[in-house]
């Protein structure tokens, strides 16, 4: 499979949505409660939509369950990374490691061996993504971000296959988010008790906004994975680091340095190599 221009533009739009909800998490006072809040919000949004659509094929339900469990680690590591580090550092590290792992496993396990130009494009994008992660930072932020890169690769592969087996990528996405929201709610209740409900009552509009952005971003990506190689879609999603860096500089007042400007150029060259 090759990636078409409409699919490419859709994935880049998804990257913007993904960066936006991550800024919401980072800007919150309590990073753990904020991640739980958005997970619950996305679950509610997805459940409402899922009730009006046909269910995905039975073969995809184990993948839904597996992805929901893996996402517990995703939200734990996300909160830890944002607690100890800047968005413009931790976000690129988390998002940059995943595509390289996905490309390697995709070639070995799924038979998706990419042509040389696409492989070089992926490497260039990943180099650019890591280029955003400049300067000295708390080791705890680095550890959480690297751990989350592995988790991101895992759930990308799980959901890429699940969406293909589902026969209905949109339904798969919505039921995944509904299941994930329930799992994270239980986890959050065990971790923080009534603070989860109190925080949601105070910030439910923020939860639904962030949840809608998350559902939209991932739904577009999973749809794209049914029409293009998983590795290519994965690396295109991670161009969200450019959007995140720009939004962080405006909203969170983090510096957009010359190094990060050069990293943006590297990402763009990688996209050209991917025949965009």
N, C-alpha and C positions, 0 to 999 in steps of 0.2 A: 504494500500500500504506500502511496505518496500522499502528501498533505496539500490540499488545495488552498487557494487564496481565501475563500469564505470561511473555511475551517480555521485557518491561521488568524484571521481578524477576530473570529469568535473567541479563540483561546486568549488572544491579547486582551480582549475585553474582560475575560474571566480573570486575567492577571491583575487588572485594575481593581476589580471587585475584591479579590483576595487581599491585596495590599490594604484596601480601605478598612476591612473588618479587623485586620491585625493592628492598625493604628488605633481603633477603638479599644482593643485590649490593652495596648501599651499605655494609652492615655488614662486608663482607669487607676484609681488609688490602690485597689487590692487586685493584683493580677490573677490570683487563683479564682477569686469569686467572679471576676470579669470573664474568664475563659469558661467557667461553668455556666454563667449567665447566657453567654452567646450560644453555647452548645444546646442549652435548654430552649432558647429562642428559636434556633434553627430546627430543632425537633418539632416544635409546635407548628411552625410555618410549613414544614415538610409533611406533617401528618394531615393537615387540612387539605393540602394539594393531593396527597396520595389517595385519599378516600374517593376522589373523583376519577381515578385512572385505573385501568386494568392492572392486576398484580403482575410482577415480573415472573418469569418462568421458574418453576420449582428448583431447577438446577442451580440457580443463582443465590438461593437463600442461605446456604452455608457460607458463601462469600460475604453476604451482608453481615452475618453474625461475627465472622472472623474480623472483618474490618471494624465493626463497632468495638470489639475488644481491644484491637490494636490502637484505636483512637484514644483509649484511656491514657496510654503512655504519651500520645501526641499532646494532649492537653496538659498533662503533668509537666512535660519537658518544656512546652511553650510558656507556661506560667513561670517556670524557673528561669528560663532564658531572659524573659522580659523583666523579671524581678532584679536580676543582677547586671543586665547589660542594655545598651541603647538599641533601639529598633534598627537603626541603620547599620549596626554591627551584627547583631544576632540573627536578624531576618535573612541577610544574604548567606550566612554560614548554614543555616537550617535549609534554605531553599537550594543552595548550590550543590550540596553533597548528594541530595536525592537523585537528580537526573543521571549522574555518572553511575550510581549503583543500579538504577533502573536500566540504563543502556546495556550494562554488562550482563545483568541477569536476563534481560530481554533477549540478548543474543544467545546466551547459553541455554536458557530453559524454554524460551518461547519461540526460538528460531527466527527472531526478528533481527537479522544481521543487516545493519544499515550500510549504504554505500559510503565510500571514503569521504565524499564531500559533506554528507550529513554527519558523519562521525567527527570530522574536523569542526563543523559548525557547532556541534554539541560541546566539544572541548573548549572552543573559543567562548561560547556563552558562559560555561562554567567558570573559566578563568576570569571573565569579566565580573561574574557574580561574586566570586571570592575577592575580587579587587575592591569591592565596596566595603569589605570587612577590614578596614585599616585601623592602625593605632593600637595602643595598649588597652587591654580590657581585663575585667575580672575573670579569673580562671573558671569560676563557677558558671559564668555566662557562656564561656566557650564550651565547657563540658556538656551543659544542657543543650546547646545549639547543635553540637556534633551528634549527640545521642538522638536528637529529633530528626536529623538528616537521615539516619538509618530507618527510623520509624516512618518517615515520609516515603522513602523508597518502598518499604514493605506495604503500606496501605495503597500506594499507587499501583503496584503490581496486582494486589488482591482485587482492587476495585476495577482495574482495567479488564481483568479476566471476568469478573462478576458481571460487569455491564455487558460484555459480549455474549455471555451465556443467558442473560436475562431476556433478550429479545425486545426489551423496552428500557433503554437507558434512563429515561426520565423517571419511570416508576422505580427502577432500582435505586436511583439517587435519593428520591424522596423517602423510600422505606429505609434506606441506610441511615439518613439523617434522623428519622423518627426513632429508630433503634438506638442510634448513637446518643440522642438526647436523653433517652430513658436510662441508658447505662451510665452516662456522665452524671445525671441527676442522682442516681443511687450512690455513685462514688462520692459526689459532692456532699450528700447528706451524711454519709459515714465520716467524711473528713471534717466538715464544718457545721453540721447540724442545722439548726434553725436559721443560721446566718444566710444560708443559701436562699431560703424563701423570703427573708427580709430584704435581701439585696435585690431579688427579682421584683418584689412589689415596688421598690423605690425606682428601679431603672428598667421597667418592663418595655418601655418604648425603645430604649437603647438595645435591649436584648433582641427584640423583634427586628430592628433595623440591621444589627450585626448578623443575626441569624439569616435574614433574607439575603444579605450579601454573600454569606458563606454558602448557602444552598445554591444560589445562582452561579457563583464562581466554580464550585465543584461539579455542578450539574452540566455546565457547558464543557468542562474538561472531560468528564466521563463520556459524554456524547461524542466528543472529538476522538476519543480513544477507540471508538467503534468504526471510525472512518480514516484513521491514520495510525502509524506505529506508536505504541505507547511511549517509547523513549523520546520521540520527537515532540509529542504533545507535552510530556513531562518537562522537557527543557524550555519549551515555549511558555509554559505556565510560570516558570521561574524568572521570566523577564519582569515579573511583579516587583523584583527588587528595585528596578528603576523607578516605578511608581511609588514604592514605599520610601525610597530615599528623598524623592521630591516632596511627598506629603509630609514626611518627618521634618524636613527642613522648614516647611511653612507652618505646620500645626504644632510640632513638638520642639521647634527651634534647634534641631540638630544640624551640624555643619554639613554642607554639600561641598566637599573638598575637591581640589584638582584631581586627586587620585580617583575619586569616585566619578568625576567627569570622564576621565580616561577609561574607567571601567565600563561606563555607559557606551563608549565607543567600541570597546571590545565585544560587548553584548550585541551591538548592532551589526558588527562585522560577522559575528557568528550567525545571526539571522540571515544575512545575505548568503552565507555559505549553505544555509538550509534551503536555498532557492526561494526566498520570499520575494 
